[in-house]
Amino acid sequence: MDSLKELELERIGNWSKIKIEIIKKYAKAYTTILKKQEFKFKYIDAFSGAGEHISKETGEITPGSPLVALDVTYPFREYYFIDLNYSKLKHLEIIIKERYPKLEERVKLFNRDCNEVIPKIIEEHVSYNKFERALCILDLYGLQLNWNVVEKAGKNKAVEIFLNFSIMDMNRNYLRKYIEKKESGEKNRMSKFWGNNSWKKIGWEDKQSLFGIEKIRQQKVWVKIVKEYKKKLKKVAQFDYVLEPLLMKNKNNAPLYYLFFASHNPIGYKIAKDIFSKYKNNYGS
């Protein structure tokens, strides 16, 4: 493929392949169930990328979440692929034209910020009362996602999400030191991801020192952050079901991110829970 010469595909580790495998299994079950019930089911991928990757372990090309969604037995009614990287999105477009010509008319590509696009897609194309449903993949690498996108999905009542909760980025850039109330630029990313500044109160305690009151970071503050985010998904975003997130680690057993699943569908929740359970022993905390 010519686009391969123009674009260097992302190299992914085994933990990423496991995540894609989980999405593949769920997408297959999701589309099969909704097809029988005659729902109009749709697929939204916030960080679609090029559609395929290169395995770090084998050097082989491996499918990404967009191709997993396109490969299901019962295709989605509509596909929304979003990415800020034009070259990656172009690569995905070429793949769709060459391998999935029958689905090309169902696909919409957006070379824009998902924080702007997804709320509009949900508002205009996913209606609970019109028997429309959507599976939304929020596979971000860091903290590029704004909380209002997640809240919009939850309150819609017809959207299910898989969300990559990057504790590696949080630890590296936000949780290792206390950030004062005045924030700007990149320092504000954590608050945008969280929805406000309340994350600062989690995992920190005031202690008296020779220099006055200091903020002291507790051990494994990210564990508390994850637990609070799960609560936010239920209480603020109003998802009825939020699965205990799956912790993904690298080959050195260092924590990378948690994979969240949230839904309003009890059947979907049970399916996702069963899928997660098959990986928890190897990748869970």
C-alpha positions in Angstrom: 0.0 0.0 0.0 1.4 3.4 -1.0 0.4 5.1 2.2 2.7 2.8 4.1 5.6 4.5 2.5 4.4 7.9 3.6 3.4 7.0 7.1 5.4 5.2 9.8 2.8 3.0 11.7 2.8 3.2 15.4 4.5 0.3 17.2 2.4 -1.2 20.0 3.1 -3.6 22.8 1.2 -6.7 24.0 -0.9 -4.6 26.4 -2.3 -2.6 23.5 -3.0 -5.8 21.5 -4.9 -7.2 24.5 -7.0 -4.0 24.6 -7.9 -4.2 20.9 -8.7 -7.9 21.4 -11.2 -7.0 24.2 -12.8 -4.3 22.0 -13.0 -6.9 19.2 -14.8 -9.4 21.4 -17.2 -6.9 22.7 -18.0 -5.3 19.3 -18.8 -8.8 18.0 -21.3 -9.5 20.8 -22.6 -5.9 20.8 -23.5 -5.9 17.1 -25.0 -9.4 17.2 -27.4 -8.6 20.0 -28.5 -5.2 18.6 -28.9 -6.7 15.1 -31.5 -9.2 16.5 -33.3 -6.3 18.3 -33.3 -4.2 15.1 -31.5 -1.2 16.7 -29.6 1.3 14.6 -26.1 0.8 16.1 -23.2 3.1 15.4 -19.5 3.2 16.1 -17.5 6.2 17.3 -13.7 6.1 17.5 -12.2 9.3 19.1 -8.6 8.5 18.4 -8.8 6.2 15.4 -5.3 6.5 14.1 -4.2 4.8 11.0 -6.4 1.7 11.6 -3.5 -0.6 12.0 -0.2 -0.9 13.9 3.1 -2.8 14.1 3.6 -5.3 16.8 6.7 -4.6 18.9 7.0 -8.3 19.6 6.7 -9.7 16.1 7.1 -6.8 13.8 3.9 -7.8 12.0 1.1 -5.4 11.0 -1.8 -5.8 13.4 -5.3 -4.3 13.2 -6.4 -1.4 15.3 -9.9 -0.7 16.7 -11.3 0.8 13.5 -10.6 -2.4 11.5 -11.9 -4.5 14.4 -15.2 -2.6 14.1 -15.3 -2.8 10.3 -14.7 -6.6 10.5 -17.8 -7.5 12.6 -20.3 -9.9 11.0 -23.1 -7.4 11.3 -21.6 -4.0 10.4 -22.5 -0.8 12.2 -25.0 1.4 10.6 -22.6 4.3 10.8 -18.9 4.7 11.5 -17.3 7.9 12.8 -13.5 7.9 12.8 -11.8 10.9 14.3 -8.1 11.8 14.5 -6.0 15.0 14.6 -3.3 13.4 12.5 -4.2 13.9 8.9 -1.7 11.3 7.6 -3.1 8.6 9.8 -6.6 9.3 8.9 -5.7 9.3 5.2 -4.1 5.9 5.6 -7.3 4.6 7.3 -9.4 6.1 4.4 -7.3 4.2 1.9 -7.7 0.9 3.8 -11.5 1.4 3.9 -11.6 2.0 0.1 -9.5 -1.0 -0.7 -10.7 -3.5 1.8 -14.2 -2.4 2.8 -15.8 -0.8 -0.4 -19.3 -2.0 0.7 -19.0 0.0 3.9 -17.4 3.1 2.5 -20.7 5.0 2.4 -21.3 4.3 6.1 -18.0 5.9 7.1 -17.4 9.5 8.1 -13.9 10.8 8.7 -13.1 13.8 10.9 -9.6 15.4 10.9 -10.5 17.4 14.0 -10.4 17.5 17.8 -12.7 14.8 19.2 -13.7 17.1 22.0 -15.5 19.2 19.4 -16.8 16.5 17.2 -18.1 13.8 19.5 -20.7 15.9 21.4 -22.2 16.9 18.1 -22.3 13.4 16.8 -24.0 12.2 20.0 -26.5 15.0 19.9 -27.4 14.7 16.2 -27.0 11.0 15.5 -27.6 9.0 18.7 -31.1 9.1 20.1 -32.4 6.7 22.7 -36.0 7.2 21.7 -35.2 6.5 18.0 -33.7 3.1 18.9 -30.2 4.4 18.1 -27.3 3.1 20.1 -23.5 3.8 19.9 -20.3 2.2 21.0 -17.7 4.9 21.6 -14.0 4.1 21.9 -12.0 6.7 23.8 -8.5 5.3 23.4 -6.5 8.3 24.3 -2.7 8.2 24.9 -2.6 10.8 27.6 -5.1 13.4 28.8 -6.4 14.7 25.5 -10.0 14.1 26.4 -12.3 16.6 28.1 -14.7 15.5 30.7 -17.7 17.0 29.0 -17.4 14.4 26.2 -17.7 11.5 28.7 -20.6 13.3 30.6 -22.4 13.9 27.3 -22.1 10.2 26.4 -23.4 9.1 29.8 -26.3 11.4 30.0 -27.4 10.4 26.5 -28.4 7.0 27.8 -27.7 5.3 24.5 -23.9 5.3 24.4 -21.5 2.8 25.8 -17.8 3.6 26.2 -14.4 2.0 26.5 -12.0 4.6 28.0 -8.2 4.5 28.3 -7.4 6.1 31.6 -3.7 6.9 31.3 -2.2 6.8 34.8 1.3 6.9 33.3 0.7 10.4 31.9 -1.0 11.5 35.1 1.9 10.3 37.3 4.6 11.8 35.1 3.0 15.2 34.6 0.5 15.9 37.3 0.6 13.6 40.4 4.2 13.7 41.3 4.0 17.2 42.5 1.2 19.4 43.7 0.0 22.0 41.2 -1.2 25.3 42.6 -4.6 26.7 41.7 -3.4 28.9 38.9 -3.1 26.8 35.9 -2.6 27.4 32.2 -1.7 25.5 29.0 -0.6 21.9 29.6 -0.9 22.2 33.3 -4.7 22.6 32.8 -5.0 19.3 31.0 -5.7 17.3 34.1 -8.5 19.6 35.2 -10.1 19.5 31.7 -9.8 15.7 31.8 -11.3 15.6 35.3 -13.9 18.3 34.7 -12.7 20.6 37.4 -9.9 21.0 40.0 -11.3 18.6 42.6 -8.7 16.0 41.6 -6.1 18.0 43.6 -7.8 17.0 46.8 -7.4 13.3 46.2 -4.3 11.6 47.6 -2.7 14.6 49.2 -2.6 15.7 52.8 -1.5 18.8 54.6 1.5 18.4 56.9 3.2 20.9 59.2 6.9 21.5 58.4 9.5 24.1 59.4 8.4 26.1 56.4 4.6 25.9 57.2 1.9 23.7 55.8 3.1 21.6 52.9 1.1 19.3 50.5 2.4 15.7 50.9 1.6 13.2 48.2 0.3 9.8 49.6 1.6 6.5 48.2 -0.1 5.2 45.0 -2.2 8.4 44.7 -3.3 7.2 41.2 -5.2 4.3 42.8 -7.4 6.8 44.7 -7.7 8.9 41.5 -9.0 5.8 39.6 -11.6 5.0 42.3 -12.9 8.5 42.3 -13.1 8.6 38.5 -15.2 5.4 38.6 -17.6 7.2 41.0 -17.8 10.2 38.7 -18.8 8.0 35.8 -21.8 6.8 37.8 -22.7 9.9 39.8 -21.9 12.7 37.4 -22.0 11.1 33.9 -24.9 9.0 35.1 -23.8 5.7 33.6 -25.9 2.9 35.1 -23.1 0.4 35.0 -19.4 1.0 35.4 -17.2 -2.1 35.3 -14.2 -2.4 37.7 -11.4 -1.1 35.4 -8.7 -3.4 34.0 -5.1 -2.4 34.8 -2.7 -2.8 32.0 1.0 -3.1 32.7 4.2 -3.1 30.5 6.7 -6.0 30.3 8.4 -4.6 33.4 5.1 -4.8 35.4 4.9 -1.0 35.6 1.3 0.3 35.5 0.4 2.1 32.2 -3.3 2.7 32.2 -6.7 1.4 33.2 -9.3 0.3 30.7 -12.8 1.5 31.8 -16.1 0.2 30.4 -19.4 2.1 31.2 -22.9 1.5 29.9 -26.6 1.7 30.5 -27.2 -1.8 29.3 -27.2 -4.7 31.9 -26.5 -7.3 29.2 -23.6 -5.3 27.8 -22.2 -4.9 31.3 -22.4 -8.7 31.9 -20.6 -9.4 28.5 -17.9 -6.9 29.2 -17.4 -8.2 32.7 -17.0 -11.7 31.4 -14.4 -10.5 28.8 -12.5 -8.5 31.4 -12.3 -11.5 33.7 -10.3 -13.5 31.2 -7.5 -11.0 31.3 -7.5 -9.9 34.9 -5.0 -12.5 36.2 -2.3 -11.4 33.8 -3.0 -7.7 33.6 -5.0 -6.8 36.7 -3.7 -5.3 39.9 
